[in-house]
Amino acid sequence: MLTRVSAALSRPKPIPLKYTVSKSNDDTQMATPRGQLIDLEQPLHYHLVSRCVRRSFLCGKDPPSRIDYEHRKDWLEQRMFHLAQCFAVAIDAFAIMSNHFHLVVYFDPQERFRWTDEEVADRWLSAFPPHAIARA
């Protein structure tokens, strides 16, 4: 789920936006396409939510199986901050719960134009390092 955040944090004040829910021909409501949610010109804050399905546990103790997934919390936090350095986003806030997480990011779409070709390649390889098999 992707929504825009209008709270002013440490960066320029976001522009308040209004959304309407799209309606199909049979009057059922549909979600706004992601391409219409992301502004490719204006820097904005975004609130992202991702959750597990089928009562799966992201972290913490899973009562039915009694398996402890708490180690995933540190892994997810480290991975989020690593990937933020690779892309044109800054993490302003996050919360990791047992079956979902919330992430507030500041996305500046113009930042990518300030990177050199070498910096883009370095960032890509840092986010997605080549596997040993692929190099063989």
ROFIMI-185877 format. One record per atom (N, C-alpha, C, CB): atom name; x, y, z. Coordinates in steps of 0.02 Angstrom, whole numbers. Last residue first. Glycine has a CB too. Layout:
# ROFIMI-185877
+------+--------+--------+--------+
| atom |     xx |     yy |     zz |
+------+--------+--------+--------+
|   CA |      X |      Y |      Z |
...
+------+--------+--------+--------+
END
This chain:
# ROFIMI-185877
+------+--------+--------+--------+
| atom |     xx |     yy |     zz |
+------+--------+--------+--------+
|    N |   1540 |   -827 |   -667 |
|   CA |   1578 |   -884 |   -692 |
|    C |   1573 |   -892 |   -767 |
|   CB |   1556 |   -946 |   -659 |
|    N |   1455 |   -730 |   -624 |
|   CA |   1521 |   -709 |   -645 |
|    C |   1561 |   -765 |   -678 |
|   CB |   1560 |   -681 |   -586 |
|    N |   1344 |   -800 |   -582 |
|   CA |   1337 |   -756 |   -640 |
|    C |   1405 |   -734 |   -667 |
|   CB |   1293 |   -695 |   -622 |
|    N |   1392 |   -860 |   -466 |
|   CA |   1376 |   -902 |   -524 |
|    C |   1371 |   -860 |   -587 |
|   CB |   1309 |   -939 |   -513 |
|    N |   1403 |   -751 |   -378 |
|   CA |   1464 |   -786 |   -400 |
|    C |   1451 |   -829 |   -461 |
|   CB |   1491 |   -830 |   -344 |
|    N |   1297 |   -612 |   -423 |
|   CA |   1309 |   -677 |   -389 |
|    C |   1372 |   -710 |   -418 |
|   CB |   1248 |   -724 |   -397 |
|    N |   1317 |   -437 |   -402 |
|   CA |   1315 |   -495 |   -446 |
|    C |   1331 |   -559 |   -406 |
|   CB |   1366 |   -487 |   -504 |
|    N |   1211 |   -342 |   -291 |
|   CA |   1278 |   -368 |   -310 |
|    C |   1272 |   -430 |   -354 |
|   CB |   1319 |   -384 |   -246 |
|    N |   1111 |   -225 |   -286 |
|   CA |   1103 |   -291 |   -317 |
|    C |   1171 |   -319 |   -339 |
|   CB |   1055 |   -287 |   -377 |
|    N |   1159 |   -112 |   -218 |
|   CA |   1091 |   -138 |   -204 |
|    C |   1083 |   -210 |   -228 |
|   CB |   1038 |    -94 |   -236 |
|    N |   1284 |    -98 |   -276 |
|   CA |   1279 |   -102 |   -204 |
|    C |   1211 |   -132 |   -184 |
|   CB |   1289 |    -33 |   -172 |
|    N |   1252 |    -86 |   -409 |
|   CA |   1290 |   -144 |   -388 |
|    C |   1290 |   -153 |   -312 |
|   CB |   1362 |   -139 |   -413 |
|    N |   1186 |     40 |   -404 |
|   CA |   1151 |    -20 |   -427 |
|    C |   1186 |    -83 |   -403 |
|   CB |   1145 |    -21 |   -504 |
|    N |   1289 |    124 |   -361 |
|   CA |   1230 |    116 |   -320 |
|    C |   1192 |     52 |   -339 |
|   CB |   1184 |    178 |   -327 |
|    N |   1377 |    111 |   -470 |
|   CA |   1399 |     91 |   -403 |
|    C |   1339 |     80 |   -357 |
|   CB |   1445 |    144 |   -373 |
|    N |   1297 |    165 |   -574 |
|   CA |   1319 |     96 |   -577 |
|    C |   1341 |     70 |   -508 |
|   CB |   1377 |     89 |   -627 |
|    N |   1284 |    297 |   -525 |
|   CA |   1224 |    256 |   -537 |
|    C |   1243 |    182 |   -538 |
|   CB |   1189 |    276 |   -603 |
|    N |   1418 |    336 |   -528 |
|   CA |   1382 |    332 |   -464 |
|    C |   1318 |    291 |   -470 |
|   CB |   1365 |    403 |   -439 |
|    N |   1442 |    334 |   -665 |
|   CA |   1479 |    288 |   -621 |
|    C |   1444 |    280 |   -554 |
|   CB |   1551 |    314 |   -611 |
|    N |   1360 |    437 |   -709 |
|   CA |   1347 |    369 |   -732 |
|    C |   1382 |    318 |   -687 |
|   CB |   1370 |    360 |   -804 |
|    N |   1322 |    544 |   -567 |
|   CA |   1360 |    527 |   -627 |
|    C |   1342 |    456 |   -648 |
|   CB |   1437 |    535 |   -616 |
|    N |   1174 |    626 |   -510 |
|   CA |   1222 |    571 |   -505 |
|    C |   1258 |    562 |   -571 |
|   CB |   1187 |    506 |   -484 |
|    N |   1074 |    715 |   -528 |
|   CA |   1137 |    742 |   -502 |
|    C |   1191 |    688 |   -496 |
|   CB |   1125 |    775 |   -434 |
|    N |    963 |    645 |   -560 |
|   CA |    995 |    681 |   -614 |
|    C |   1061 |    712 |   -592 |
|   CB |    949 |    735 |   -641 |
|    N |    916 |    598 |   -438 |
|   CA |    950 |    551 |   -483 |
|    C |    986 |    586 |   -540 |
|   CB |    898 |    502 |   -512 |
|    N |    846 |    705 |   -384 |
|   CA |    912 |    688 |   -358 |
|    C |    951 |    642 |   -405 |
|   CB |    905 |    655 |   -289 |
|    N |    718 |    718 |   -427 |
|   CA |    769 |    755 |   -465 |
|    C |    839 |    737 |   -442 |
|   CB |    758 |    829 |   -458 |
|    N |    636 |    650 |   -338 |
|   CA |    647 |    621 |   -404 |
|    C |    701 |    656 |   -444 |
|   CB |    584 |    622 |   -443 |
|    N |    651 |    618 |   -180 |
|   CA |    667 |    675 |   -222 |
|    C |    683 |    648 |   -292 |
|   CB |    727 |    717 |   -193 |
|    N |    556 |    561 |    -51 |
|   CA |    579 |    544 |   -118 |
|    C |    589 |    608 |   -158 |
|   CB |    528 |    497 |   -153 |
|    N |    562 |    507 |    108 |
|   CA |    563 |    569 |     70 |
|    C |    593 |    552 |      3 |
|   CB |    603 |    627 |    107 |
|    N |    458 |    386 |    190 |
|   CA |    518 |    405 |    152 |
|    C |    507 |    473 |    119 |
|   CB |    534 |    351 |     98 |
|    N |    409 |    286 |    315 |
|   CA |    397 |    354 |    289 |
|    C |    462 |    375 |    255 |
|   CB |    376 |    405 |    345 |
|    N |    339 |    129 |    334 |
|   CA |    400 |    165 |    315 |
|    C |    380 |    233 |    288 |
|   CB |    441 |    124 |    263 |
|    N |    287 |     -9 |    429 |
|   CA |    271 |     56 |    401 |
|    C |    338 |     91 |    388 |
|   CB |    225 |     98 |    450 |
|    N |    255 |   -187 |    416 |
|   CA |    297 |   -129 |    434 |
|    C |    271 |    -67 |    399 |
|   CB |    371 |   -141 |    416 |
|    N |    189 |   -339 |    491 |
|   CA |    191 |   -286 |    440 |
|    C |    240 |   -231 |    462 |
|   CB |    121 |   -255 |    428 |
|    N |    187 |   -429 |    595 |
|   CA |    165 |   -453 |    530 |
|    C |    163 |   -399 |    476 |
|   CB |     97 |   -484 |    536 |
|    N |    250 |   -366 |    705 |
|   CA |    258 |   -438 |    696 |
|    C |    237 |   -461 |    626 |
|   CB |    217 |   -475 |    747 |
|    N |    323 |   -210 |    644 |
|   CA |    281 |   -250 |    688 |
|    C |    287 |   -324 |    671 |
|   CB |    207 |   -227 |    684 |
|    N |    421 |    -73 |    633 |
|   CA |    419 |   -144 |    613 |
|    C |    379 |   -182 |    665 |
|   CB |    491 |   -174 |    604 |
|    N |    421 |     86 |    570 |
|   CA |    398 |     45 |    626 |
|    C |    391 |    -26 |    599 |
|   CB |    329 |     71 |    656 |
|    N |    507 |    239 |    531 |
|   CA |    486 |    172 |    515 |
|    C |    462 |    137 |    579 |
|   CB |    543 |    131 |    482 |
|    N |    552 |    393 |    448 |
|   CA |    524 |    357 |    505 |
|    C |    507 |    286 |    482 |
|   CB |    460 |    393 |    533 |
|    N |    631 |    435 |    342 |
|   CA |    615 |    483 |    396 |
|    C |    587 |    448 |    457 |
|   CB |    567 |    535 |    370 |
|    N |    750 |    390 |    229 |
|   CA |    702 |    362 |    277 |
|    C |    692 |    413 |    333 |
|   CB |    725 |    293 |    304 |
|    N |    757 |    452 |     67 |
|   CA |    784 |    457 |    135 |
|    C |    730 |    431 |    182 |
|   CB |    804 |    532 |    153 |
|    N |    798 |    406 |   -102 |
|   CA |    752 |    411 |    -46 |
|    C |    790 |    420 |     19 |
|   CB |    706 |    350 |    -42 |
|    N |    855 |    362 |   -227 |
|   CA |    843 |    433 |   -212 |
|    C |    790 |    441 |   -157 |
|   CB |    821 |    471 |   -275 |
|    N |    961 |    224 |   -175 |
|   CA |    909 |    255 |   -215 |
|    C |    896 |    326 |   -191 |
|   CB |    844 |    214 |   -213 |
|    N |   1057 |    181 |    -85 |
|   CA |   1065 |    164 |   -156 |
|    C |   1017 |    201 |   -202 |
|   CB |   1057 |     89 |   -166 |
|    N |   1017 |    214 |     40 |
|   CA |   1078 |    245 |     16 |
|    C |   1088 |    233 |    -59 |
|   CB |   1139 |    219 |     54 |
|    N |    908 |    129 |     53 |
|   CA |    896 |    201 |     49 |
|    C |    957 |    238 |     24 |
|   CB |    875 |    228 |    118 |
|    N |    971 |      5 |     68 |
|   CA |    939 |     21 |      5 |
|    C |    922 |     95 |     -3 |
|   CB |    875 |    -20 |     -3 |
|    N |   1015 |     20 |    203 |
|   CA |   1063 |      8 |    148 |
|    C |   1032 |     27 |     81 |
|   CB |   1085 |    -66 |    147 |
|    N |    895 |     34 |    271 |
|   CA |    942 |     89 |    271 |
|    C |    995 |     81 |    216 |
|   CB |    975 |     96 |    339 |
|    N |    837 |    -94 |    244 |
|   CA |    802 |    -32 |    226 |
|    C |    851 |     26 |    221 |
|   CB |    747 |    -16 |    276 |
|    N |    932 |   -182 |    302 |
|   CA |    920 |   -183 |    229 |
|    C |    886 |   -119 |    206 |
|   CB |    877 |   -244 |    211 |
|    N |    921 |   -152 |    438 |
|   CA |    985 |   -142 |    403 |
|    C |    975 |   -138 |    328 |
|   CB |   1034 |   -198 |    421 |
|    N |    785 |   -190 |    457 |
|   CA |    807 |   -121 |    470 |
|    C |    872 |   -107 |    434 |
|   CB |    815 |   -110 |    546 |
|    N |    792 |   -328 |    427 |
|   CA |    750 |   -283 |    387 |
|    C |    770 |   -210 |    396 |
|   CB |    676 |   -292 |    406 |
|    N |    879 |   -373 |    529 |
|   CA |    897 |   -382 |    458 |
|    C |    857 |   -334 |    414 |
|   CB |    884 |   -455 |    436 |
|    N |    805 |   -343 |    643 |
|   CA |    870 |   -310 |    632 |
|    C |    891 |   -315 |    559 |
|   CB |    924 |   -341 |    676 |
|    N |    695 |   -429 |    617 |
|   CA |    685 |   -358 |    628 |
|    C |    750 |   -319 |    615 |
|   CB |    660 |   -345 |    700 |
|    N |    738 |   -561 |    612 |
|   CA |    721 |   -528 |    549 |
|    C |    713 |   -453 |    557 |
|   CB |    657 |   -558 |    521 |
|    N |    750 |   -606 |    742 |
|   CA |    811 |   -587 |    706 |
|    C |    797 |   -550 |    641 |
|   CB |    853 |   -650 |    692 |
|    N |    622 |   -649 |    777 |
|   CA |    644 |   -583 |    800 |
|    C |    707 |   -560 |    763 |
|   CB |    657 |   -583 |    875 |
|    N |    553 |   -766 |    757 |
|   CA |    579 |   -731 |    697 |
|    C |    605 |   -662 |    714 |
|   CB |    524 |   -726 |    645 |
|    N |    538 |   -917 |    833 |
|   CA |    554 |   -847 |    847 |
|    C |    587 |   -816 |    785 |
|   CB |    600 |   -841 |    909 |
|    N |    404 |  -1030 |    830 |
|   CA |    468 |  -1011 |    801 |
|    C |    478 |   -936 |    813 |
|   CB |    471 |  -1028 |    724 |
|    N |    282 |  -1084 |    864 |
|   CA |    329 |  -1069 |    918 |
|    C |    400 |  -1053 |    892 |
|   CB |    333 |  -1128 |    965 |
|    N |    178 |  -1102 |    778 |
|   CA |    238 |  -1143 |    766 |
|    C |    290 |  -1136 |    822 |
|   CB |    270 |  -1124 |    699 |
|    N |     78 |  -1016 |    836 |
|   CA |     63 |  -1085 |    816 |
|    C |    125 |  -1129 |    808 |
|   CB |     26 |  -1084 |    750 |
|    N |    153 |   -891 |    872 |
|   CA |    122 |   -936 |    921 |
|    C |    107 |  -1007 |    897 |
|   CB |     59 |   -906 |    945 |
|    N |    303 |   -832 |    828 |
|   CA |    243 |   -858 |    795 |
|    C |    211 |   -908 |    842 |
|   CB |    261 |   -891 |    725 |
|    N |    380 |   -691 |    893 |
|   CA |    367 |   -762 |    901 |
|    C |    301 |   -780 |    868 |
|   CB |    366 |   -781 |    975 |
|    N |    460 |   -576 |    775 |
|   CA |    428 |   -594 |    838 |
|    C |    415 |   -669 |    841 |
|   CB |    362 |   -556 |    846 |
|    N |    416 |   -542 |    603 |
|   CA |    464 |   -546 |    659 |
|    C |    425 |   -559 |    723 |
|   CB |    507 |   -481 |    664 |
|    N |    320 |   -587 |    515 |
|   CA |    380 |   -554 |    489 |
|    C |    435 |   -557 |    541 |
|   CB |    365 |   -481 |    469 |
|    N |    217 |   -726 |    505 |
|   CA |    251 |   -680 |    548 |
|    C |    313 |   -653 |    514 |
|   CB |    269 |   -713 |    614 |
|    N |     57 |   -750 |    424 |
|   CA |    129 |   -763 |    430 |
|    C |    160 |   -710 |    474 |
|   CB |    163 |   -763 |    361 |
|    N |    -78 |   -746 |    394 |
|   CA |    -57 |   -746 |    464 |
|    C |     17 |   -764 |    474 |
|   CB |    -99 |   -795 |    503 |
|    N |    -82 |   -726 |    254 |
|   CA |    -99 |   -792 |    284 |
|    C |    -72 |   -799 |    356 |
|   CB |    -70 |   -848 |    242 |
|    N |     51 |   -607 |    227 |
|   CA |    -15 |   -637 |    213 |
|    C |    -22 |   -703 |    251 |
|   CB |    -23 |   -648 |    137 |
|    N |    123 |   -455 |    290 |
|   CA |    126 |   -527 |    274 |
|    C |     55 |   -552 |    262 |
|   CB |    160 |   -567 |    331 |
|    N |    134 |   -290 |    218 |
|   CA |    114 |   -339 |    269 |
|    C |    120 |   -409 |    243 |
|   CB |     43 |   -325 |    291 |
|    N |    189 |   -125 |    209 |
|   CA |    193 |   -192 |    180 |
|    C |    176 |   -242 |    235 |
|   CB |    265 |   -206 |    150 |
|    N |    171 |     42 |    168 |
|   CA |    152 |    -11 |    214 |
|    C |    159 |    -77 |    176 |
|   CB |     79 |     -1 |    241 |
|    N |    234 |    207 |    161 |
|   CA |    230 |    141 |    131 |
|    C |    213 |     90 |    185 |
|   CB |    296 |    122 |     95 |
|    N |    210 |    370 |    131 |
|   CA |    200 |    321 |    184 |
|    C |    189 |    254 |    150 |
|   CB |    140 |    340 |    231 |
|    N |    318 |    497 |     71 |
|   CA |    272 |    442 |     57 |
|    C |    269 |    395 |    117 |
|   CB |    293 |    403 |     -7 |
|    N |    348 |    666 |     31 |
|   CA |    352 |    612 |     79 |
|    C |    300 |    560 |     60 |
|   CB |    341 |    638 |    153 |
|    N |    424 |    733 |   -121 |
|   CA |    369 |    722 |    -74 |
|    C |    386 |    668 |    -23 |
|   CB |    305 |    704 |   -111 |
|    N |    475 |    838 |   -252 |
|   CA |    496 |    798 |   -195 |
|    C |    439 |    793 |   -144 |
|   CB |    559 |    827 |   -161 |
|    N |    401 |    832 |   -413 |
|   CA |    401 |    865 |   -347 |
|    C |    427 |    818 |   -293 |
|   CB |    331 |    890 |   -330 |
|    N |    409 |    744 |   -524 |
|   CA |    439 |    811 |   -527 |
|    C |    450 |    840 |   -457 |
|   CB |    395 |    858 |   -567 |
|    N |    338 |    628 |   -515 |
|   CA |    407 |    623 |   -540 |
|    C |    441 |    691 |   -547 |
|   CB |    407 |    588 |   -607 |
|    N |    239 |    570 |   -392 |
|   CA |    252 |    631 |   -429 |
|    C |    325 |    630 |   -450 |
|   CB |    235 |    695 |   -387 |
|    N |    138 |    432 |   -381 |
|   CA |    206 |    455 |   -377 |
|    C |    215 |    516 |   -421 |
|   CB |    255 |    399 |   -399 |
|    N |      6 |    402 |   -413 |
|   CA |     22 |    421 |   -344 |
|    C |     92 |    452 |   -338 |
|   CB |     18 |    361 |   -299 |
|    N |     -4 |    357 |   -540 |
|   CA |    -36 |    421 |   -526 |
|    C |    -21 |    445 |   -456 |
|   CB |   -110 |    417 |   -537 |
|    N |     57 |    234 |   -532 |
|   CA |     87 |    284 |   -575 |
|    C |     57 |    353 |   -565 |
|   CB |     79 |    264 |   -647 |
|    N |    -35 |    160 |   -457 |
|   CA |     27 |    183 |   -426 |
|    C |     61 |    238 |   -467 |
|   CB |     74 |    124 |   -416 |
|    N |   -208 |    201 |   -476 |
|   CA |   -147 |    170 |   -502 |
|    C |    -84 |    201 |   -472 |
|   CB |   -145 |    175 |   -578 |
|    N |   -317 |    192 |   -339 |
|   CA |   -282 |    237 |   -385 |
|    C |   -220 |    202 |   -410 |
|   CB |   -264 |    304 |   -351 |
|    N |   -435 |     56 |   -334 |
|   CA |   -379 |     94 |   -306 |
|    C |   -348 |    138 |   -360 |
|   CB |   -326 |     47 |   -276 |
|    N |   -610 |     72 |   -368 |
|   CA |   -544 |     42 |   -382 |
|    C |   -491 |     86 |   -351 |
|   CB |   -533 |     35 |   -459 |
|    N |   -779 |     31 |   -340 |
|   CA |   -722 |     74 |   -327 |
|    C |   -657 |     37 |   -339 |
|   CB |   -723 |    101 |   -255 |
|    N |   -903 |      5 |   -465 |
|   CA |   -862 |    -22 |   -410 |
|    C |   -802 |     24 |   -402 |
|   CB |   -841 |    -96 |   -424 |
|    N |   -982 |     46 |   -574 |
|   CA |   -984 |     84 |   -512 |
|    C |   -947 |     52 |   -453 |
|   CB |  -1055 |     94 |   -492 |
|    N |   -951 |    -17 |   -693 |
|   CA |  -1005 |    -46 |   -653 |
|    C |  -1009 |    -15 |   -583 |
|   CB |   -996 |   -121 |   -647 |
|    N |   -841 |     53 |   -743 |
|   CA |   -906 |     58 |   -777 |
|    C |   -964 |     31 |   -736 |
|   CB |   -902 |     21 |   -843 |
|    N |   -759 |    111 |   -592 |
|   CA |   -761 |     75 |   -655 |
|    C |   -830 |     83 |   -686 |
|   CB |   -744 |     -1 |   -646 |
|    N |   -686 |    251 |   -518 |
|   CA |   -744 |    207 |   -523 |
|    C |   -743 |    174 |   -591 |
|   CB |   -810 |    246 |   -512 |
|    N |   -557 |    300 |   -405 |
|   CA |   -581 |    288 |   -473 |
|    C |   -642 |    242 |   -471 |
|   CB |   -525 |    257 |   -516 |
|    N |   -564 |    417 |   -279 |
|   CA |   -563 |    346 |   -294 |
|    C |   -593 |    337 |   -364 |
|   CB |   -602 |    305 |   -241 |
|    N |   -455 |    555 |   -273 |
|   CA |   -522 |    529 |   -283 |
|    C |   -516 |    455 |   -300 |
|   CB |   -561 |    568 |   -339 |
|    N |   -355 |    651 |   -165 |
|   CA |   -364 |    593 |   -209 |
|    C |   -437 |    577 |   -215 |
|   CB |   -325 |    533 |   -182 |
|    N |   -256 |    793 |   -146 |
|   CA |   -321 |    763 |   -137 |
|    C |   -327 |    705 |   -188 |
|   CB |   -379 |    815 |   -147 |
|    N |   -114 |    850 |    -52 |
|   CA |   -144 |    822 |   -113 |
|    C |   -212 |    792 |    -97 |
|   CB |    -98 |    769 |   -144 |
|    N |     -4 |    976 |     -1 |
|   CA |    -63 |    935 |     15 |
|    C |    -97 |    913 |    -50 |
|   CB |   -113 |    974 |     59 |
|    N |    168 |    961 |    -25 |
|   CA |    108 |    992 |    -52 |
|    C |     48 |    948 |    -32 |
|   CB |    112 |   1001 |   -130 |
|    N |    282 |    964 |    114 |
|   CA |    249 |    931 |     58 |
|    C |    186 |    969 |     37 |
|   CB |    230 |    860 |     76 |
|    N |    412 |   1074 |    153 |
|   CA |    343 |   1056 |    167 |
|    C |    310 |   1024 |    106 |
|   CB |    303 |   1118 |    190 |
|    N |    577 |   1003 |    149 |
|   CA |    527 |   1053 |    126 |
|    C |    456 |   1028 |    137 |
|   CB |    538 |   1069 |     52 |
|    N |    613 |    906 |    301 |
|   CA |    626 |    928 |    232 |
|    C |    573 |    979 |    211 |
|   CB |    625 |    867 |    184 |
|    N |    578 |    853 |    421 |
|   CA |    637 |    895 |    419 |
|    C |    653 |    922 |    349 |
|   CB |    696 |    856 |    444 |
|    N |    406 |    860 |    392 |
|   CA |    459 |    833 |    434 |
|    C |    519 |    880 |    427 |
|   CB |    477 |    760 |    413 |
|    N |    238 |    889 |    384 |
|   CA |    303 |    920 |    371 |
|    C |    354 |    890 |    419 |
|   CB |    300 |    998 |    378 |
|    N |    125 |    771 |    320 |
|   CA |    155 |    802 |    379 |
|    C |    223 |    829 |    362 |
|   CB |    159 |    751 |    437 |
|    N |     71 |    702 |    216 |
|   CA |     71 |    775 |    210 |
|    C |    101 |    809 |    272 |
|   CB |      1 |    800 |    199 |
|    N |    112 |    564 |    120 |
|   CA |    112 |    592 |    188 |
|    C |    115 |    667 |    181 |
|   CB |    171 |    564 |    230 |
|    N |     26 |    453 |     13 |
|   CA |     67 |    513 |     21 |
|    C |     59 |    539 |     92 |
|   CB |     49 |    567 |    -31 |
|    N |     38 |    275 |      9 |
|   CA |      0 |    336 |     19 |
|    C |     48 |    394 |     27 |
|   CB |    -47 |    330 |     80 |
|    N |     27 |    111 |    -39 |
|   CA |     67 |    171 |    -46 |
|    C |     22 |    231 |    -37 |
|   CB |    104 |    173 |   -114 |
|    N |     42 |    -58 |      0 |
|   CA |      0 |      0 |      0 |
|    C |     45 |     62 |      0 |
|   CB |    -48 |      0 |     60 |
+------+--------+--------+--------+
END
